[in-house]
Amino acid sequence: MATNVMAPMTGKIVRINVEPGETVAEDFEILVIEAMKMETPIYAPCDGMIEKILKKVGDEVEEDDVIALMA
């Protein structure tokens, strides 16, 4: 079953630290969202593999957008 990684706020993706197929531990920094000139890291909610990244650097996201899938 896939786990959704969701945006906690509206902002722009400024850095992605993983690629599909990569295994990560819970609390690993997956990516960074910038909002109002502040960077907010987004961490893996659990141990697992990055199945798919749905956004790319420069994409705008809204609160609760799914930005990655983990297996």
LUMZA-150167 format. One record per atom (N, C-alpha, C): atom name; x, y, z. Coordinates in nm, 4 decimals, decimal comma. Atoms other than C-alpha are relative to their C-alpha. Layout:
N
<semi atomo="CA" east="X" north="Y" up="Z"/>
...
//
This chain:
71
<semi atomo="N" east="0,0843" north="-0,1192" up="0,0000"/>
<semi atomo="CA" east="0,0000" north="0,0000" up="0,0000"/>
<semi atomo="C" east="0,0882" north="0,1247" up="0,0000"/>
<semi atomo="N" east="-0,0797" north="-0,1221" up="0,0122"/>
<semi atomo="CA" east="0,1382" north="0,3403" up="-0,0968"/>
<semi atomo="C" east="-0,0347" north="0,0993" up="0,1107"/>
<semi atomo="N" east="0,0181" north="-0,1078" up="-0,0968"/>
<semi atomo="CA" east="0,1853" north="0,6212" up="0,1528"/>
<semi atomo="C" east="0,0189" north="0,1317" up="-0,0733"/>
<semi atomo="N" east="-0,0098" north="-0,1312" up="0,0631"/>
<semi atomo="CA" east="0,1184" north="0,9741" up="0,0315"/>
<semi atomo="C" east="0,0875" north="0,0926" up="0,0829"/>
<semi atomo="N" east="-0,0752" north="-0,1081" up="-0,0631"/>
<semi atomo="CA" east="0,3705" north="1,2463" up="0,1113"/>
<semi atomo="C" east="-0,0672" north="0,1277" up="-0,0483"/>
<semi atomo="N" east="0,0821" north="-0,1155" up="0,0362"/>
<semi atomo="CA" east="0,1693" north="1,5688" up="0,1225"/>
<semi atomo="C" east="0,0664" north="0,1311" up="0,0401"/>
<semi atomo="N" east="-0,0510" north="-0,1341" up="-0,0298"/>
<semi atomo="CA" east="0,2534" north="1,9381" up="0,1171"/>
<semi atomo="C" east="-0,0736" north="0,0541" up="0,1229"/>
<semi atomo="N" east="0,0645" north="-0,0538" up="-0,1203"/>
<semi atomo="CA" east="0,1885" north="2,0929" up="0,4599"/>
<semi atomo="C" east="-0,0486" north="0,1438" up="-0,0172"/>
<semi atomo="N" east="0,0342" north="-0,1405" up="0,0222"/>
<semi atomo="CA" east="0,1467" north="2,4399" up="0,3087"/>
<semi atomo="C" east="0,0116" north="0,0321" up="-0,1483"/>
<semi atomo="N" east="-0,0168" north="-0,0502" up="0,1358"/>
<semi atomo="CA" east="0,1270" north="2,6385" up="-0,0130"/>
<semi atomo="C" east="0,1422" north="0,0538" up="-0,0142"/>
<semi atomo="N" east="-0,1351" north="-0,0489" up="0,0227"/>
<semi atomo="CA" east="0,4682" north="2,7123" up="-0,1624"/>
<semi atomo="C" east="0,0559" north="-0,0540" up="-0,1298"/>
<semi atomo="N" east="-0,0685" north="0,0445" up="0,1212"/>
<semi atomo="CA" east="0,7243" north="2,6247" up="-0,4273"/>
<semi atomo="C" east="0,1070" north="-0,1007" up="0,0391"/>
<semi atomo="N" east="-0,1036" north="0,0996" up="-0,0253"/>
<semi atomo="CA" east="0,9451" north="2,3172" up="-0,4396"/>
<semi atomo="C" east="0,1336" north="0,0559" up="-0,0475"/>
<semi atomo="N" east="-0,1305" north="-0,0569" up="0,0343"/>
<semi atomo="CA" east="1,3059" north="2,4347" up="-0,4292"/>
<semi atomo="C" east="0,1113" north="-0,1044" up="-0,0038"/>
<semi atomo="N" east="-0,1036" north="0,1042" up="0,0014"/>
<semi atomo="CA" east="1,4969" north="2,1088" up="-0,3743"/>
<semi atomo="C" east="-0,0653" north="-0,1361" up="0,0206"/>
<semi atomo="N" east="0,0440" north="0,1385" up="-0,0172"/>
<semi atomo="CA" east="1,4329" north="1,7355" up="-0,4131"/>
<semi atomo="C" east="0,1242" north="-0,0836" up="0,0274"/>
<semi atomo="N" east="-0,1185" north="0,0725" up="-0,0446"/>
<semi atomo="CA" east="1,6748" north="1,5066" up="-0,2295"/>
<semi atomo="C" east="-0,0041" north="-0,1503" up="-0,0279"/>
<semi atomo="N" east="0,0144" north="0,1436" up="0,0260"/>
<semi atomo="CA" east="1,5528" north="1,1646" up="-0,3512"/>
<semi atomo="C" east="-0,0396" north="-0,0245" up="-0,1445"/>
<semi atomo="N" east="0,0431" north="0,0420" up="0,1336"/>
<semi atomo="CA" east="1,4823" north="0,9729" up="-0,6700"/>
<semi atomo="C" east="-0,0882" north="-0,1229" up="0,0156"/>
<semi atomo="N" east="0,0810" north="0,1213" up="-0,0057"/>
<semi atomo="CA" east="1,2240" north="0,7040" up="-0,7443"/>
<semi atomo="C" east="0,0887" north="-0,1242" up="0,0108"/>
<semi atomo="N" east="-0,0759" north="0,1224" up="-0,0224"/>
<semi atomo="CA" east="1,3459" north="0,3642" up="-0,6267"/>
<semi atomo="C" east="0,0933" north="0,0080" up="0,1193"/>
<semi atomo="N" east="-0,0897" north="-0,0181" up="-0,1140"/>
<semi atomo="CA" east="1,5515" north="0,5104" up="-0,3428"/>
<semi atomo="C" east="-0,0704" north="-0,0406" up="0,1295"/>
<semi atomo="N" east="0,0524" north="0,0389" up="-0,1308"/>
<semi atomo="CA" east="1,5000" north="0,3606" up="0,0042"/>
<semi atomo="C" east="0,0411" north="0,1059" up="0,1017"/>
<semi atomo="N" east="-0,0262" north="-0,1026" up="-0,1004"/>
<semi atomo="CA" east="1,4706" north="0,6101" up="0,2887"/>
<semi atomo="C" east="-0,0531" north="-0,0450" up="0,1363"/>
<semi atomo="N" east="0,0458" north="0,0261" up="-0,1364"/>
<semi atomo="CA" east="1,4274" north="0,5960" up="0,6653"/>
<semi atomo="C" east="-0,1001" north="0,1080" up="0,0407"/>
<semi atomo="N" east="0,0936" north="-0,0982" up="-0,0541"/>
<semi atomo="CA" east="1,1515" north="0,7695" up="0,8567"/>
<semi atomo="C" east="0,0778" north="0,1247" up="0,0405"/>
<semi atomo="N" east="-0,0586" north="-0,1307" up="-0,0315"/>
<semi atomo="CA" east="1,2308" north="1,1416" up="0,9024"/>
<semi atomo="C" east="0,1160" north="0,0404" up="-0,0897"/>
<semi atomo="N" east="-0,0995" north="-0,0420" up="0,0984"/>
<semi atomo="CA" east="1,4717" north="1,1514" up="0,6043"/>
<semi atomo="C" east="-0,0576" north="0,1191" up="-0,0760"/>
<semi atomo="N" east="0,0467" north="-0,1190" up="0,0727"/>
<semi atomo="CA" east="1,4488" north="1,4919" up="0,4315"/>
<semi atomo="C" east="-0,0164" north="-0,0326" up="-0,1480"/>
<semi atomo="N" east="0,0301" north="0,0358" up="0,1388"/>
<semi atomo="CA" east="1,2755" north="1,4166" up="0,1009"/>
<semi atomo="C" east="0,0147" north="0,1203" up="-0,0920"/>
<semi atomo="N" east="-0,0058" north="-0,1200" up="0,0825"/>
<semi atomo="CA" east="1,2392" north="1,7697" up="-0,0326"/>
<semi atomo="C" east="-0,0195" north="0,1230" up="0,0851"/>
<semi atomo="N" east="0,0133" north="-0,1274" up="-0,0707"/>
<semi atomo="CA" east="1,2176" north="2,1369" up="0,0597"/>
<semi atomo="C" east="-0,0979" north="0,0879" up="-0,0764"/>
<semi atomo="N" east="0,0969" north="-0,0951" up="0,0552"/>
<semi atomo="CA" east="0,9288" north="2,3792" up="0,0029"/>
<semi atomo="C" east="0,0329" north="0,1386" up="0,0547"/>
<semi atomo="N" east="-0,0220" north="-0,1388" up="-0,0424"/>
<semi atomo="CA" east="0,9792" north="2,7559" up="0,0110"/>
<semi atomo="C" east="-0,1330" north="0,0745" up="-0,0026"/>
<semi atomo="N" east="0,1192" north="-0,0842" up="-0,0095"/>
<semi atomo="CA" east="0,7004" north="2,9839" up="0,1273"/>
<semi atomo="C" east="0,0380" north="0,1257" up="0,0774"/>
<semi atomo="N" east="-0,0289" north="-0,1286" up="-0,0631"/>
<semi atomo="CA" east="0,7382" north="3,3527" up="0,2107"/>
<semi atomo="C" east="0,1478" north="0,0113" up="0,0414"/>
<semi atomo="N" east="-0,1455" north="-0,0064" up="-0,0177"/>
<semi atomo="CA" east="1,1207" north="3,3252" up="0,1788"/>
<semi atomo="C" east="0,0521" north="-0,0887" up="0,1130"/>
<semi atomo="N" east="-0,0430" north="0,0957" up="-0,1015"/>
<semi atomo="CA" east="1,1327" north="3,0486" up="0,4423"/>
<semi atomo="C" east="-0,0035" north="-0,1396" up="-0,0604"/>
<semi atomo="N" east="-0,0053" north="0,1364" up="0,0507"/>
<semi atomo="CA" east="1,2403" north="2,6956" up="0,3546"/>
<semi atomo="C" east="-0,0495" north="-0,0973" up="0,1066"/>
<semi atomo="N" east="0,0547" north="0,1003" up="-0,0900"/>
<semi atomo="CA" east="1,0488" north="2,4065" up="0,5096"/>
<semi atomo="C" east="0,0322" north="-0,1386" up="-0,0541"/>
<semi atomo="N" east="-0,0305" north="0,1356" up="0,0453"/>
<semi atomo="CA" east="1,1899" north="2,0544" up="0,4854"/>
<semi atomo="C" east="-0,1214" north="-0,0905" up="0,0169"/>
<semi atomo="N" east="0,1063" north="0,0995" up="-0,0067"/>
<semi atomo="CA" east="0,9467" north="1,7705" up="0,4155"/>
<semi atomo="C" east="0,0689" north="-0,1341" up="0,0217"/>
<semi atomo="N" east="-0,0653" north="0,1235" up="-0,0398"/>
<semi atomo="CA" east="1,0416" north="1,4441" up="0,5834"/>
<semi atomo="C" east="-0,0840" north="-0,1226" up="-0,0345"/>
<semi atomo="N" east="0,0683" north="0,1267" up="0,0245"/>
<semi atomo="CA" east="0,9560" north="1,0818" up="0,5045"/>
<semi atomo="C" east="-0,0851" north="-0,0345" up="0,1223"/>
<semi atomo="N" east="0,0876" north="0,0322" up="-0,1127"/>
<semi atomo="CA" east="0,6556" north="0,9823" up="0,7183"/>
<semi atomo="C" east="0,0260" north="-0,1393" up="0,0585"/>
<semi atomo="N" east="-0,0278" north="0,1364" up="-0,0458"/>
<semi atomo="CA" east="0,7856" north="0,6232" up="0,7490"/>
<semi atomo="C" east="0,1205" north="-0,0534" up="-0,0775"/>
<semi atomo="N" east="-0,1034" north="0,0689" up="0,0777"/>
<semi atomo="CA" east="1,0607" north="0,3862" up="0,6368"/>
<semi atomo="C" east="-0,0636" north="-0,0509" up="-0,1276"/>
<semi atomo="N" east="0,0545" north="0,0549" up="0,1235"/>
<semi atomo="CA" east="1,0160" north="0,2823" up="0,2763"/>
<semi atomo="C" east="0,0776" north="0,0420" up="-0,1219"/>
<semi atomo="N" east="-0,0624" north="-0,0323" up="0,1278"/>
<semi atomo="CA" east="1,0971" north="0,3256" up="-0,0885"/>
<semi atomo="C" east="-0,0808" north="0,1110" up="-0,0679"/>
<semi atomo="N" east="0,0662" north="-0,1050" up="0,0765"/>
<semi atomo="CA" east="1,0208" north="0,6352" up="-0,2951"/>
<semi atomo="C" east="-0,0517" north="-0,0636" up="-0,1291"/>
<semi atomo="N" east="0,0611" north="0,0602" up="0,1184"/>
<semi atomo="CA" east="0,7764" north="0,5034" up="-0,5557"/>
<semi atomo="C" east="-0,0043" north="0,0983" up="-0,1164"/>
<semi atomo="N" east="0,0176" north="-0,0994" up="0,1065"/>
<semi atomo="CA" east="0,7105" north="0,8221" up="-0,7487"/>
<semi atomo="C" east="0,0053" north="0,1401" up="0,0605"/>
<semi atomo="N" east="0,0022" north="-0,1414" up="-0,0378"/>
<semi atomo="CA" east="0,7737" north="1,1960" up="-0,7241"/>
<semi atomo="C" east="-0,0916" north="0,0690" up="-0,1007"/>
<semi atomo="N" east="0,1031" north="-0,0552" up="0,0865"/>
<semi atomo="CA" east="0,4736" north="1,3832" up="-0,8615"/>
<semi atomo="C" east="0,0245" north="0,1449" up="-0,0407"/>
<semi atomo="N" east="-0,0312" north="-0,1402" up="0,0292"/>
<semi atomo="CA" east="0,6239" north="1,7342" up="-0,8683"/>
<semi atomo="C" east="0,1483" north="0,0112" up="-0,0312"/>
<semi atomo="N" east="-0,1414" north="-0,0238" up="0,0282"/>
<semi atomo="CA" east="0,9531" north="1,8863" up="-0,9809"/>
<semi atomo="C" east="0,0413" north="0,1346" up="0,0597"/>
<semi atomo="N" east="-0,0509" north="-0,1274" up="-0,0522"/>
<semi atomo="CA" east="1,1741" north="2,1733" up="-0,8648"/>
<semi atomo="C" east="-0,0615" north="0,1135" up="-0,0803"/>
<semi atomo="N" east="0,0628" north="-0,1155" up="0,0635"/>
<semi atomo="CA" east="1,0001" north="2,5019" up="-0,9380"/>
<semi atomo="C" east="-0,1515" north="-0,0081" up="-0,0021"/>
<semi atomo="N" east="0,1462" north="0,0147" up="-0,0016"/>
<semi atomo="CA" east="0,6469" north="2,3598" up="-0,9156"/>
<semi atomo="C" east="-0,0598" north="0,0653" up="0,1236"/>
<semi atomo="N" east="0,0785" north="-0,0545" up="-0,1110"/>
<semi atomo="CA" east="0,3963" north="2,5446" up="-0,7017"/>
<semi atomo="C" east="-0,0893" north="-0,1116" up="0,0530"/>
<semi atomo="N" east="0,0876" north="0,0985" up="-0,0620"/>
<semi atomo="CA" east="0,2048" north="2,3278" up="-0,4547"/>
<semi atomo="C" east="-0,0958" north="0,0708" up="0,0949"/>
<semi atomo="N" east="0,0999" north="-0,0484" up="-0,0955"/>
<semi atomo="CA" east="-0,1053" north="2,3871" up="-0,2473"/>
<semi atomo="C" east="0,0026" north="-0,0906" up="0,1222"/>
<semi atomo="N" east="0,0097" north="0,0803" up="-0,1211"/>
<semi atomo="CA" east="-0,1613" north="2,2665" up="0,1070"/>
<semi atomo="C" east="-0,0766" north="-0,1288" up="-0,0298"/>
<semi atomo="N" east="0,0580" north="0,1344" up="0,0150"/>
<semi atomo="CA" east="-0,2429" north="1,8919" up="0,1087"/>
<semi atomo="C" east="0,0148" north="-0,0597" up="-0,1397"/>
<semi atomo="N" east="-0,0325" north="0,0647" up="0,1274"/>
<semi atomo="CA" east="-0,1229" north="1,8329" up="-0,2509"/>
<semi atomo="C" east="0,0884" north="-0,1214" up="0,0276"/>
<semi atomo="N" east="-0,0883" north="0,1159" up="-0,0089"/>
<semi atomo="CA" east="0,0303" north="1,4875" up="-0,2865"/>
<semi atomo="C" east="0,1225" north="0,0303" up="-0,0855"/>
<semi atomo="N" east="-0,1211" north="-0,0346" up="0,0728"/>
<semi atomo="CA" east="0,3936" north="1,5441" up="-0,3827"/>
<semi atomo="C" east="0,0893" north="-0,1206" up="-0,0282"/>
<semi atomo="N" east="-0,0767" north="0,1219" up="0,0234"/>
<semi atomo="CA" east="0,5371" north="1,1925" up="-0,3616"/>
<semi atomo="C" east="-0,0778" north="-0,1188" up="0,0553"/>
<semi atomo="N" east="0,0592" north="0,1248" up="-0,0476"/>
<semi atomo="CA" east="0,4345" north="0,8304" up="-0,3105"/>
<semi atomo="C" east="0,1116" north="-0,0893" up="0,0517"/>
<semi atomo="N" east="-0,0955" north="0,0950" up="-0,0582"/>
<semi atomo="CA" east="0,6178" north="0,5844" up="-0,0860"/>
<semi atomo="C" east="-0,0642" north="-0,1366" up="0,0122"/>
<semi atomo="N" east="0,0499" north="0,1371" up="-0,0159"/>
<semi atomo="CA" east="0,5840" north="0,2068" up="-0,0728"/>
<semi atomo="C" east="0,0659" north="-0,0628" up="0,1216"/>
//
